[in-house]
Amino acid sequence: MYIIVDDRESVTNSYVGGLVREGVSSIGFSSGEFWDWLQSANESDLAAVDAFLLGDCDARGSLPRAMRKRSTAPIIAMSGQKMLKNTLELFESGVDDVVHVPVHLREILARTAAIARRRVGELPRPCETRIQVFFNGRDPEIAGHALTLPRRELRILEYMVSNHGKWITKTQIFNAVYGIFESTFDESVIESHVSKLRKKLRDRLGFDAIVARRYVGYRLNIPANESIDEPMQDLDEVGILLNRAHPAPPAYPAGN
């Protein structure tokens, strides 16, 4: 789930709508609303946050450090001023990255993945894989061939790859796919999504990559000789792949 913080309601609505179209759950807050939520949010809610997108708000200089005290999720500032002084001030405030608007949301998704990759870069890397997930809306690949998935099944696969080998609950998957503020759907919908994804992976891989255990949850389990590699690419490479694979999409407005 992505959280957008901006005191301009039209801007938060624009980004929330764009992220939903990309299959990513999100919600927008004004700075005051976000501050109240940040102080009261529990650990499970904070763990469901993929990234914070920090836009134009009075508290932009102080919010990043408050966010970092409660969450390790990437903090990306969105700036309408392409000035070095402004960019340096944003980095000094504690953000992980700065993007200048207008910017396409797939670039933000790729930057979020790049930040996460750098944070785990010194951990032992698994060996080569037959599954490659890109975390930017692009179809995953199995043995070099694209596997087209509905957006929610893709999001579940991304979440499972990020937590490879760990047991994850139905609630955790629901929060990752639908967001912690979703009330329209019931958690039981996850069982259907996982069942369909599990069958598609089994048909391609020849074995069950997703293990399910009642009262425990689900686990992505690739045998040692076919284990998951970190699929996140360098940002420049992602940009090249996107340019080749997709026509140039419309940019999202700066909201001015």
Buried (B, 14 or more C-beta within 10 A) or exposed (E): BBBBBBBBEEBBBBBBBBBBEBBBBBBBBBBEBBBEBBEEBEEEBBBBBBBBBBBBBEBBEEBBEBBBEEBEBBBBBBBBEEEEEBBEBBEEBBBBBBBBBEBBBBBBBBBBBBBBBEEEEEEEEBEEBBBBBBBBBBBBBBEEEEBEBEBBBBBBBBBBBBBBEEEBBBBBBBBBBBBBEBEEEEBEBBEEBBEBBBEBBEEBBEEEBBEBEEEEBBBBBBEEEBBBBBBBBEBEEBBEBBEEEEEEEEEBEBBE
